Amino acid sequence: MGRYFSTGYGFQKGQVVFHDKEVIEVYGNQDPFLTEVRIKEMETLNEKLKLKPRVLTFEGAHEIHLPTLLQLQ
C-alpha cells in the first residue's frame, strides 16, 4: 500500500478532520514507489496536519499484505 495523501487537502481542515482519528500508514519495506524523498514529504505532511500516525511495515513491495491488514482489526 502506498503512503499517499492528497497534498491539496487544506491543512486546517485536515487537522479538524483527523484530530480524533487513529491514522495508520501501512507499506512494504521494499516498495519501489517509496523513495527517501517521498517518505520525507509524508513526514512533513504529517507534521503540518499534526498527525502522529502509527506506522506498520511489512516485508514486501507495493502490495496488499494480508497478515498486516489483519493486525488492523
Secondary structure, 3 states (H helix, E strand, C coil): CCCCCCCCCCHHHHHHHHCCCCCEEEEECCCCCCCHHHHHHHHHHHHHCCCCCEEEEECCCCCCCHHHHHCCC
